[in-house]
Amino acid sequence: MNVLMEQTELNDKEFSKYFSRIKEENWERSLLLNLEEEFYKLSKSLTFRQIRSIQLVFLNKINPLLFCQITENEFKRIFSGIFLNTKFYLNSISTIIQFIGYKNDNFCFSKVICIFESIQSELFQRLLLLENEDLNEDILSIDQFTFILSSYPDRIYNFVGRTGGEFASLTICTFENNLLEALIKVLLNGNFNVEIFAKIIFNYSIEFFDRFLSKIIFQENSFHSLQRIFTFDKIEKRKREAILIRLIQFIPDGKILEKLFGNSPLSDQFLRKCLLEKSIFITSNSSIRNSKKSAEYFSLIGQNYLIESFNQLINQFCAQSQILSITSLQNQFNLSLAVIDFARQINKEMRLSIRDDLTNSLINVFPRLLEQSEISRRQIGMFTAETIFNLFEHPSPLKFDYIQTDPVLCDFINALKGKEIEKMEEGDKELEKPQFSSFQQKKHVIDPRVSILDSDDDEEENILNSMRNIKINEETSSSSFPYIQDCLSALKDEKTEFKHWEEALLSIGPLIKKKSIGLNILGIEILETLIFLEERFKIDNFKNIKIEIISFLLADNPQLISHFNRLFCSKRCSQSHKFLLISSTVNAAKLLYYGNENIEKEENVKELKEKEENKQIGKIIWRSTNLN
């Protein structure tokens, strides 16, 4: 004990002597070279705090006068050695990152970056190979370190500001490339500190994680190491969930999931939750949806585990059916797909063994689905029930009729067929309507609930009658389009010339106003044609014309709002289409509330009120400034 105390006192004396020398204002060449040599002798016996103090003094000494004493190569060797020749790699990295931007000095900033870039790869690799016993001597925790590490891009941008965008991007890119290279190198070697590795990956950024996955995921010799990382559970739950879901999104199929997770979900409930309750509601980055990957994965583990997971999804499905009115349509859509995906993976023998129990679980669910007033919700429920009964070869199979114009059901059927519908970007061609299966291709009577109004029909009819004079271009006295169907055909025909195309567009409004023949059965087709109609020719206020026509149609036929909602939620709508839908709905609501004649009056009144309020505000401000 006495020997240890004497050794500590000796080290403290040596440190004090050395520290007083490095704090001298002027560093001559000979002094600097001596300081370098002495540091190598002392570094192994110094504590973390002493090392950090020395590193900070060296960094603060960086200035143009220093380069009158030493060369650029000597500078890199001396200053990089201060950070490399120590066992406190975690804190060495933290110290140099935290110093960035500490001094408002561009010269010092550039030189610190230069030092750091020259030793990044080596520091990162040494850090990832540290044993937990070595980390105990560091004051910083791994969580604190990973937070500081992930702050590097922000520190760079905060210092350079808006003017140094290219330099900042290049600096951050070099840092991330070196970090990525070190991670992959130690991962493939198989010997690394799992906690440090996992926390860096889980905390840095999603974009960096994507790059890491793209480099490593298809290398067969990496799966064992990756399994150690992704099953490491001493991570903040929110961050672990985000990374695991991202991983599931990124993975191309269930076979890769099986290589990464093995049998871990059987004991890791959090991972199981991500697979069955979280990822199925998130869009996949690959061509296969997440629920399909999970279903394949559980089938590879074993049919018993697959059935257990399927029963868990069925319980979710039954619980959701009780609160469909407050559940998003997209959630119902995704959960229904997941139920079918898992059912498809169950082999025929096992399906027959659980068929009766499944029927008992669902017997009270289907009536609730059929009672849904919203068409898309009802039809997804119907189609899911019919598919499940067919897959399990129920002796009393279900058979339903469907409304073929429902875009959400079309998306659902295409998803089950493996035809994922991509979101339309502005300028893309309109997607063709998906084909229905043979039992759906028959002509069916449209659900009567589509065409009925709410209970206050008489009052609503009076409101509608007051709007008949809406101002839509009425150049139809000599129109060559006497019917709405003719207009729609002309707009869809690519061979239609400009004059006839424009006339067809401008004729729809007046024909709607006159209650032209076919309006009662063409409402949905008119909506979809106008919403997805591209501006083939240069027409002034093209979007406004479409909004005006759709607004009038919707105001005159409020029952079409349900189809608006289904279109809005479907994958056919891009952001520009959704904007068009929202604008048309708002305008239709104004027409219903004010009536056609009162809209302009109301807008004029609002303008006058705003002007008057501005005058009053001006008076109040003027008076308040003259109180004294």
C-alpha positions in Angstrom: 0.0 0.0 0.0 2.8 2.4 0.9 4.7 1.5 -2.2 1.6 2.3 -4.3 1.1 5.7 -2.5 4.8 6.5 -3.1 4.5 5.6 -6.8 1.3 7.8 -7.1 3.1 10.7 -5.4 6.0 10.3 -7.8 3.7 10.2 -10.8 2.0 13.3 -9.6 5.3 15.1 -9.2 6.4 14.1 -12.6 3.1 15.2 -14.1 3.2 18.5 -12.3 6.7 19.2 -13.6 5.8 18.1 -17.2 2.5 20.1 -17.1 4.3 23.3 -16.0 6.7 23.0 -18.9 4.0 22.5 -21.6 2.1 25.5 -20.3 5.0 27.8 -21.2 3.9 30.6 -23.5 6.6 30.1 -26.1 7.4 26.7 -27.5 10.8 26.4 -29.2 11.6 23.6 -31.5 13.9 21.8 -29.0 11.4 22.1 -26.2 8.6 20.7 -28.3 10.6 17.7 -29.3 11.6 17.0 -25.7 8.0 17.3 -24.6 7.0 14.7 -27.2 9.7 12.3 -26.0 8.8 12.8 -22.3 5.1 12.2 -23.0 5.8 8.8 -24.4 7.6 7.9 -21.2 4.9 9.3 -18.9 1.7 8.3 -20.8 1.5 4.7 -19.4 1.5 5.9 -15.8 -0.8 8.9 -16.2 -4.5 8.9 -15.3 -7.3 9.8 -17.6 -7.7 13.3 -16.2 -3.9 14.0 -16.5 -3.9 12.8 -20.1 -6.9 14.9 -21.0 -5.3 18.0 -19.4 -2.2 17.5 -21.5 -4.2 16.9 -24.7 -6.2 20.1 -24.2 -3.0 22.2 -23.6 -1.5 20.9 -26.8 -4.6 21.7 -28.8 -4.8 25.2 -27.4 -1.2 25.8 -28.5 -2.0 25.4 -32.2 -1.3 28.7 -33.9 0.5 30.0 -37.0 3.7 30.8 -34.9 4.0 27.1 -34.1 4.8 26.3 -37.7 7.8 28.6 -37.6 9.4 26.0 -35.3 8.3 22.7 -36.8 7.4 21.2 -40.2 3.9 20.0 -41.2 5.0 16.3 -40.9 6.4 16.9 -37.4 3.3 18.6 -36.3 1.1 15.6 -37.4 3.5 13.2 -35.7 3.7 15.0 -32.4 0.0 16.0 -32.0 -1.4 12.7 -33.3 0.9 10.8 -30.9 -0.7 12.7 -28.0 -4.0 11.0 -28.8 -2.7 7.6 -30.1 -0.1 6.8 -27.4 -2.6 6.3 -24.6 -5.0 3.6 -23.5 -7.9 6.0 -23.1 -9.1 5.8 -26.7 -12.8 6.5 -25.9 -11.9 9.7 -24.1 -9.2 10.7 -26.6 -11.8 10.7 -29.4 -14.3 12.6 -27.2 -11.7 15.2 -26.3 -10.8 16.1 -29.8 -14.4 16.1 -31.0 -15.5 18.4 -28.1 -12.6 20.8 -28.8 -13.8 21.3 -32.4 -15.4 24.8 -32.4 -14.2 25.5 -28.9 -12.0 28.3 -30.2 -13.3 30.7 -32.8 -10.2 30.4 -34.9 -10.3 29.0 -38.4 -6.6 28.2 -38.5 -6.8 26.1 -35.3 -10.1 24.5 -36.5 -8.5 23.4 -39.8 -5.4 21.9 -38.0 -7.5 20.0 -35.5 -9.5 18.5 -38.3 -6.2 17.6 -40.1 -4.9 15.8 -36.9 -8.1 14.0 -36.4 -8.5 12.8 -39.9 -4.9 11.4 -39.9 -5.7 9.1 -36.8 -9.4 8.4 -37.2 -9.2 4.9 -38.6 -6.6 3.8 -36.1 -8.5 5.3 -33.1 -11.8 3.7 -34.2 -10.3 0.3 -34.6 -8.5 0.4 -31.3 -11.7 1.6 -29.6 -13.8 -1.2 -31.0 -11.3 -3.8 -29.8 -11.2 -2.5 -26.2 -12.1 -5.0 -23.4 -14.7 -4.0 -20.9 -12.0 -4.0 -18.2 -10.1 -1.3 -20.0 -13.2 0.8 -20.3 -13.7 0.9 -16.5 -10.7 3.3 -16.2 -12.5 5.9 -18.5 -14.7 8.4 -16.8 -17.1 8.8 -19.8 -19.7 6.1 -20.1 -20.3 4.4 -23.5 -23.6 6.2 -23.8 -22.0 9.6 -23.3 -19.3 8.7 -25.8 -21.7 7.7 -28.6 -23.7 10.9 -28.1 -20.5 12.9 -28.5 -19.5 10.8 -31.5 -22.9 11.3 -33.2 -22.6 15.1 -32.6 -19.6 15.4 -34.9 -21.5 16.5 -38.1 -23.4 19.1 -36.1 -20.2 20.5 -34.6 -18.7 20.9 -38.1 -21.8 22.6 -39.5 -22.1 24.9 -36.5 -18.6 26.1 -36.9 -18.4 26.6 -40.7 -21.9 28.0 -41.0 -23.7 28.4 -44.4 -20.6 29.5 -46.3 -18.5 26.3 -45.8 -21.0 23.7 -47.1 -18.7 21.9 -49.4 -15.8 21.8 -46.8 -18.2 20.6 -44.1 -19.7 17.9 -46.3 -16.2 16.6 -47.3 -15.1 16.6 -43.7 -18.1 14.7 -42.4 -17.9 12.3 -45.3 -14.3 11.5 -44.5 -15.2 10.9 -40.8 -18.1 8.6 -41.6 -16.1 6.7 -44.2 -13.3 6.1 -41.7 -15.8 5.0 -39.0 -17.6 2.7 -41.5 -14.3 1.2 -42.6 -13.3 0.5 -39.0 -16.7 -1.0 -38.1 -16.6 -3.4 -41.1 -13.0 -4.4 -40.6 -13.4 -5.4 -36.9 -16.8 -7.0 -37.6 -15.4 -9.4 -40.2 -12.6 -10.3 -37.9 -15.3 -11.3 -35.4 -13.4 -10.0 -32.3 -14.8 -6.7 -31.0 -16.6 -5.0 -28.1 -20.3 -5.7 -28.8 -21.6 -2.9 -26.5 -19.5 -0.2 -28.1 -20.2 -1.5 -31.6 -24.0 -1.8 -31.1 -24.3 1.6 -29.4 -22.4 3.4 -32.2 -24.6 1.8 -34.8 -27.8 2.4 -32.9 -27.1 6.0 -32.0 -25.3 7.6 -35.0 -27.9 8.1 -37.7 -30.4 6.1 -39.8 -28.6 7.1 -43.0 -25.3 5.8 -41.7 -27.0 2.6 -40.6 -28.3 2.1 -44.1 -24.8 2.5 -45.5 -23.5 0.0 -43.0 -26.1 -2.5 -43.9 -25.6 -2.1 -47.6 -21.9 -2.9 -47.2 -22.2 -5.9 -44.9 -25.6 -7.6 -45.0 -24.9 -9.9 -48.0 -21.5 -11.1 -46.7 -22.0 -14.6 -45.4 -19.2 -14.4 -42.9 -20.8 -11.4 -41.2 -24.1 -13.0 -40.0 -22.8 -14.4 -36.7 -21.3 -11.1 -35.7 -24.4 -9.2 -36.8 -26.5 -11.5 -34.7 -24.5 -10.6 -31.6 -25.1 -6.9 -32.4 -28.8 -7.0 -33.2 -29.7 -9.2 -30.3 -27.8 -7.0 -27.8 -30.6 -5.7 -25.6 -28.8 -3.2 -23.4 -29.9 -0.3 -25.6 -32.6 2.3 -25.1 -35.8 0.7 -26.2 -36.8 3.6 -28.5 -33.5 3.5 -30.4 -33.4 -0.3 -30.6 -36.9 -0.4 -31.9 -36.1 2.2 -34.7 -33.0 0.2 -35.8 -34.7 -3.2 -35.7 -37.6 -1.9 -37.8 -35.2 -0.3 -40.2 -33.3 -3.6 -40.4 -36.5 -5.5 -41.2 -37.4 -2.9 -43.8 -34.0 -3.3 -45.4 -33.7 -7.1 -45.4 -34.9 -8.6 -48.8 -36.5 -11.8 -47.4 -37.2 -14.0 -44.4 -34.1 -16.2 -45.0 -31.8 -13.3 -44.2 -33.8 -12.6 -41.1 -33.4 -16.2 -40.0 -29.6 -15.9 -40.4 -29.5 -12.6 -38.4 -31.9 -13.5 -35.5 -31.8 -17.3 -35.4 -34.2 -18.4 -32.6 -33.9 -15.1 -30.7 -37.6 -14.0 -30.9 -38.5 -17.1 -28.9 -36.8 -15.5 -25.9 -36.5 -11.9 -26.8 -40.0 -10.5 -26.5 -39.0 -7.0 -27.6 -37.6 -8.4 -30.9 -40.8 -10.4 -31.3 -42.9 -7.3 -30.8 -41.0 -5.5 -33.5 -41.6 -8.3 -35.9 -45.3 -8.9 -35.2 -46.6 -5.6 -33.9 -44.5 -2.8 -35.3 -42.8 -3.6 -38.6 -46.0 -4.9 -40.3 -47.4 -1.4 -40.2 -44.3 0.1 -41.8 -43.6 0.3 -45.6 -40.8 -2.1 -46.7 -37.8 -0.8 -48.6 -37.6 -3.9 -50.7 -40.1 -5.4 -53.1 -41.5 -7.7 -50.4 -43.6 -6.2 -47.6 -42.4 -6.6 -44.0 -45.2 -9.0 -42.9 -44.4 -11.4 -45.7 -40.7 -11.5 -44.6 -41.7 -12.1 -41.0 -44.1 -14.9 -42.0 -41.4 -16.6 -44.0 -38.9 -16.2 -41.1 -41.2 -17.8 -38.5 -42.0 -20.6 -41.0 -38.2 -21.3 -41.2 -38.0 -21.5 -37.4 -40.8 -24.0 -37.3 -44.5 -24.5 -38.0 -45.4 -24.5 -34.3 -43.8 -21.0 -33.8 -45.5 -19.8 -37.0 -48.9 -20.9 -35.7 -48.2 -19.2 -32.4 -47.3 -16.0 -34.2 -50.4 -16.3 -36.4 -52.6 -16.7 -33.4 -51.1 -13.5 -32.0 -52.0 -11.7 -35.2 -55.5 -13.1 -35.1 -55.9 -11.7 -31.6 -54.8 -8.3 -32.9 -57.2 -8.6 -35.8 -60.1 -9.5 -33.5 -59.3 -6.6 -31.1 -59.0 -4.2 -34.0 -62.4 -5.1 -35.3 -64.0 -3.7 -32.1 -62.5 -0.3 -32.6 -62.4 0.1 -36.4 -64.2 3.4 -36.2 -61.1 5.0 -34.5 -58.5 2.9 -36.3 -56.8 4.2 -39.4 -57.7 2.6 -42.6 -54.0 2.0 -43.4 -53.6 0.0 -40.1 -56.5 -2.2 -41.0 -55.1 -2.6 -44.5 -51.6 -3.7 -43.2 -52.9 -6.0 -40.4 -55.2 -7.8 -42.8 -52.3 -8.3 -45.2 -50.2 -9.7 -42.3 -52.9 -12.1 -41.3 -53.2 -13.5 -44.8 -49.4 -13.6 -45.2 -48.9 -15.7 -42.1 -51.9 -18.0 -43.0 -50.3 -18.7 -46.4 -47.1 -19.9 -44.8 -48.9 -22.5 -42.6 -48.8 -25.9 -44.3 -52.0 -27.7 -45.3 -51.9 -30.3 -42.5 -51.5 -27.7 -39.8 -54.2 -25.5 -41.3 -56.7 -28.3 -40.9 -55.6 -28.9 -37.3 -56.4 -25.3 -36.2 -59.3 -24.6 -38.5 -62.0 -25.1 -35.9 -60.3 -23.0 -33.3 -59.8 -20.3 -35.9 -63.4 -20.3 -36.9 -64.5 -19.9 -33.3 -62.2 -16.9 -32.9 -63.5 -15.2 -36.0 -67.2 -16.0 -35.7 -68.0 -12.8 -33.9 -65.6 -10.6 -35.9 -67.0 -10.9 -39.4 -70.4 -9.5 -38.6 -68.7 -6.4 -37.1 -66.7 -6.0 -40.4 -69.8 -6.4 -42.5 -71.6 -3.7 -40.5 -69.0 -1.1 -41.3 -70.6 1.9 -43.1 -67.3 2.9 -44.8 -67.0 1.0 -48.0 -63.2 0.3 -48.0 -63.2 -0.9 -44.4 -66.1 -3.2 -45.1 -64.7 -4.6 -48.3 -61.2 -5.3 -46.9 -62.8 -7.1 -44.0 -65.0 -9.1 -46.5 -62.0 -10.0 -48.7 -59.9 -11.0 -45.7 -62.6 -13.3 -44.3 -63.2 -14.9 -47.7 -59.4 -15.5 -48.3 -58.9 -17.0 -44.8 -61.9 -19.3 -45.2 -60.6 -20.4 -48.7 -57.0 -21.0 -47.4 -58.2 -23.1 -44.5 -60.7 -25.0 -46.8 -63.6 -24.3 -44.6 -66.6 -26.6 -45.5 -68.9 -23.5 -45.7 -66.8 -21.0 -47.8 -67.7 -17.3 -47.9 -68.6 -15.6 -51.1 -69.1 -11.8 -51.4 -69.8 -9.3 -54.1 -67.5 -6.3 -54.3 -67.7 -2.7 -55.6 -65.0 -2.7 -58.3 -64.5 1.1 -58.2 -63.0 1.0 -54.7 -59.3 2.0 -55.1 -58.3 0.8 -51.6 -59.6 -2.7 -52.3 -57.8 -2.7 -55.6 -54.6 -1.8 -53.8 -55.2 -4.6 -51.3 -55.8 -7.2 -54.0 -52.7 -6.1 -55.9 -50.6 -6.3 -52.7 -51.7 -9.9 -52.2 -50.8 -10.7 -55.7 -47.4 -9.2 -55.2 -48.0 -6.2 -57.4 -46.9 -3.4 -55.1 -48.3 -0.1 -56.3 -45.7 2.7 -56.2 -46.7 6.2 -55.3 -47.2 8.3 -58.3 -44.9 11.3 -58.7 -46.1 14.4 -60.4 -45.7 14.0 -64.2 -46.0 10.2 -64.1 -48.6 8.5 -66.2 -51.8 7.4 -64.5 -51.7 3.9 -63.2 -54.0 1.4 -64.8 -56.8 0.0 -62.7 -55.9 -3.4 -61.3 -57.6 -6.4 -62.7 -59.9 -8.4 -60.3 -59.9 -12.1 -60.0 -62.5 -14.1 -61.9 -65.1 -14.1 -59.1 -64.9 -10.3 -58.9 -65.2 -9.6 -62.6 -68.9 -10.2 -62.7 -71.2 -7.1 -62.8 -72.6 -6.5 -59.4 -75.2 -4.0 -58.2 -73.4 -1.2 -56.4 -74.0 -1.1 -52.6 -77.1 1.1 -52.1 -75.4 2.8 -49.2 -73.1 4.5 -51.8 -75.9 6.5 -53.3 -78.0 7.6 -50.3 -77.8 10.9 -48.5 -77.9 11.6 -44.8 -81.3 11.9 -43.1 -81.8 15.6 -43.6 -82.4 15.1 -47.3 -85.0 17.9 -47.7 -83.0 20.5 -46.0 -79.9 19.5 -47.9 -81.8 19.5 -51.2 -82.8 23.1 -50.6 -79.2 24.1 -50.0 -78.1 22.3 -53.2 -80.8 24.1 -55.2 -79.4 27.4 -54.1 -76.1 26.6 -55.7 -77.2 25.8 -59.2 -75.9 29.1 -60.6 -72.2 28.4 -59.8 -70.0 30.2 -62.2 -68.4 27.6 -64.4 -67.5 28.4 -68.0 -70.7 28.0 -69.9 -69.5 28.0 -73.5 -71.8 25.1 -74.3 -74.5 26.6 -76.4 -72.8 25.2 -79.5 -70.8 22.5 -77.8 -69.9 19.3 -79.7 -70.1 17.4 -76.4 -73.7 17.0 -75.4 -73.0 14.2 -72.9 -70.6 13.8 -70.0 -69.4 10.4 -71.3 -68.3 12.1 -74.6 -66.3 14.6 -72.6 -64.6 11.9 -70.5 -63.8 9.8 -73.6 -62.2 12.8 -75.4 -60.1 13.7 -72.3 -58.8 10.1 -72.1 -58.1 9.8 -75.8 -54.5 10.7 -76.5 -55.3 11.5 -80.2 -57.8 14.3 -79.2 -56.6 17.6 -80.6 -56.1 20.7 -78.4 -59.3 22.5 -79.4 -61.6 19.5 -78.8 -59.7 18.5 -75.6 -60.1 22.0 -74.1 -63.8 22.1 -75.2 -64.4 18.7 -73.5 -62.8 19.9 -70.3 -64.8 23.1 -70.2 -68.0 21.4 -71.1 -68.1 19.1 -68.1 -69.0 21.9 -65.6 -72.1 23.1 -67.5 -73.2 19.5 -68.1 -73.0 18.8 -64.4 -74.9 22.0 -63.7 -77.7 20.9 -66.1 -77.9 17.4 -64.5 -76.9 15.8 -67.8 -77.8 12.2 -68.5 -75.5 9.7 -66.8 -74.3 12.0 -64.0 -75.8 9.7 -61.3 -73.7 6.8 -62.5 -70.6 8.6 -63.7 -69.8 10.6 -60.6 -66.8 8.4 -59.5 -65.4 8.3 -63.1 -65.6 12.1 -63.4 -63.8 12.5 -60.1 -61.0 10.1 -61.0 -60.6 11.4 -64.5 -60.2 15.0 -63.4 -58.0 14.2 -60.4 -55.5 12.2 -62.4 -55.9 14.3 -65.6 -52.5 15.6 -66.9 -52.1 19.0 -68.5 -51.5 17.8 -72.1 -51.8 21.3 -73.5 -51.0 24.7 -72.0 -54.3 25.9 -70.5 -54.5 28.9 -68.2 -55.5 28.1 -64.6 -55.7 24.4 -65.5 -55.6 23.3 -61.8 -58.1 25.9 -60.8 -60.5 24.7 -63.5 -60.2 21.1 -62.3 -60.8 22.2 -58.6 -63.8 24.3 -59.6 -65.5 21.4 -61.5 -64.7 18.8 -58.8 -65.9 21.2 -56.1 -69.3 21.7 -57.8 -69.7 18.0 -58.4 -68.9 17.2 -54.8 -71.2 19.9 -53.4 -74.0 18.7 -55.6 -73.3 15.0 -54.7 -72.0 14.9 -51.1 -72.2 11.1 -51.0 -69.1 11.1 -53.1 -67.0 12.3 -50.2 -66.5 8.7 -49.1 -64.8 8.0 -52.4 -62.7 11.1 -52.0 -61.5 9.6 -48.7 -60.7 6.3 -50.2 -58.7 7.9 -53.0 -56.8 10.1 -50.5 -55.8 7.0 -48.5 -54.9 4.9 -51.6 -51.4 4.6 -53.0 -52.5 6.1 -56.3 -52.4 9.6 -54.9 -49.2 11.7 -55.0 -48.9 14.8 -52.9 -50.1 17.0 -55.7 -53.2 14.8 -56.1 -53.9 15.0 -52.3 -53.6 18.8 -52.5 -56.2 18.8 -55.3 -58.5 16.7 -53.2 -58.2 18.8 -50.2 -58.7 22.1 -52.1 -61.8 20.7 -53.8 -63.3 19.5 -50.5 -62.7 22.9 -48.9 -64.3 24.7 -51.8 -67.3 22.2 -51.9 -67.8 22.8 -48.1 -67.9 26.6 -48.8 -70.5 26.1 -51.5 -72.7 24.0 -49.2 -72.4 26.5 -46.4 -72.7 29.8 -48.2 -74.3 28.9 -51.4 -72.9 30.0 -54.8 -74.2 33.6 -54.7 -72.9 34.3 -51.2 -69.4 33.0 -51.6 -68.1 36.2 -53.2 -70.0 38.4 -50.8 -68.5 36.5 -47.8 -65.0 36.9 -49.2 -65.5 40.6 -49.8 -66.8 41.0 -46.2 -63.7 39.2 -44.9 -61.4 41.5 -46.9 -63.2 44.6 -45.6 -63.0 43.3 -42.0 -59.2 42.6 -42.4 -58.6 46.1 -43.7 -60.6 47.6 -40.9 -58.8 45.5 -38.3 -55.4 46.6 -39.8 -56.6 50.3 -39.5 -57.6 49.8 -35.9 -54.3 48.1 -35.1 -52.5 51.1 -36.6 -54.5 53.5 -34.6 -53.8 51.6 -31.3 -50.1 51.5 -32.1 -50.1 55.2 -33.0 -51.9 56.1 -29.8 -49.7 54.0 -27.6 -46.6 55.7 -28.9 -48.1 59.1 -28.0 -49.1 58.3 -24.5 -46.4 60.5 -23.1 
